[in-house]
Amino acid sequence: MPIYAYRCDECGFSKDVLQKISDPVLTDCLSCGKPAFKKQLTAAGFQLKGTGWYVTDFRGGKAPATGTAPATPSESAPATSAAPDASS
């Protein structure tokens, strides 16, 4: 069931009400009793679930986990000489 935000134009009282879509709109203020209770226009809230979303996979700067082991080089890097170059 959606949550609707209401505000009274007379006294400024506001309240969030859990209502069915088929329920009638509230018109009488719960605080002052005047018929000035109006439904407010608010942003809809939603939650992204699963993988593939920026919030769940890419926010930390890491690639999403695919379930495979990371690739390791099959050959070792060429060894470097520990002796200093003899330059004259």
C-alpha positions in Angstrom: 0.0 0.0 0.0 1.3 3.4 -0.8 2.1 6.1 1.7 0.5 9.5 0.9 1.6 12.8 2.4 -1.1 15.2 3.4 -0.9 18.9 4.6 -3.6 21.2 5.9 -3.8 24.6 4.1 -5.3 26.2 7.2 -3.2 25.2 10.1 -0.1 23.7 8.4 -0.5 20.2 10.0 1.1 17.5 7.9 0.8 13.7 8.2 1.9 10.6 6.1 -1.0 8.2 5.8 -0.9 4.5 4.6 -3.8 4.1 2.3 -5.0 1.8 -0.5 -5.2 3.3 -3.9 -9.0 2.7 -3.9 -9.5 4.5 -0.5 -11.1 8.0 -0.7 -8.8 11.0 -0.4 -8.8 12.6 3.1 -10.3 16.1 3.1 -10.8 17.0 6.8 -7.7 17.9 8.8 -7.0 15.6 11.7 -5.7 18.6 13.8 -8.1 21.5 13.2 -11.1 19.6 11.6 -11.4 22.0 8.6 -11.9 20.6 5.1 -8.5 21.9 4.0 -6.4 18.7 4.0 -4.7 18.3 0.6 -2.6 15.5 -0.8 1.0 16.5 -1.4 3.0 15.7 -4.5 6.1 13.8 -3.3 8.9 11.8 -5.0 8.4 8.1 -5.3 10.9 5.9 -3.4 12.2 2.7 -4.8 15.0 0.3 -4.1 17.4 -1.3 -6.6 17.9 -5.0 -5.9 20.1 -7.5 -7.6 23.3 -7.0 -9.5 24.2 -4.6 -12.3 23.3 -1.4 -10.6 25.8 1.4 -9.7 24.7 1.3 -6.1 25.3 -2.4 -5.6 28.3 -3.1 -7.9 30.2 -0.1 -9.0 30.1 2.5 -6.2 33.3 1.2 -4.4 35.3 1.3 -7.6 35.6 -2.5 -7.9 34.3 -4.6 -10.7 31.3 -6.8 -9.8 32.2 -10.3 -8.5 31.7 -12.9 -11.3 32.4 -16.0 -9.2 35.6 -16.9 -11.1 39.1 -16.8 -9.6 41.3 -13.9 -10.6 43.6 -14.5 -13.5 47.2 -15.2 -12.5 50.1 -14.9 -14.9 51.3 -18.3 -16.2 54.8 -17.1 -16.7 56.9 -15.2 -14.2 58.2 -11.8 -15.0 61.8 -11.7 -16.4 64.3 -11.6 -13.6 66.3 -8.4 -13.3 70.0 -8.3 -12.6 70.9 -7.4 -9.0 74.4 -6.3 -10.0 74.9 -2.7 -10.8 75.9 -1.7 -14.3 79.6 -1.1 -14.7 79.8 2.2 -16.4 83.1 4.1 -16.7 
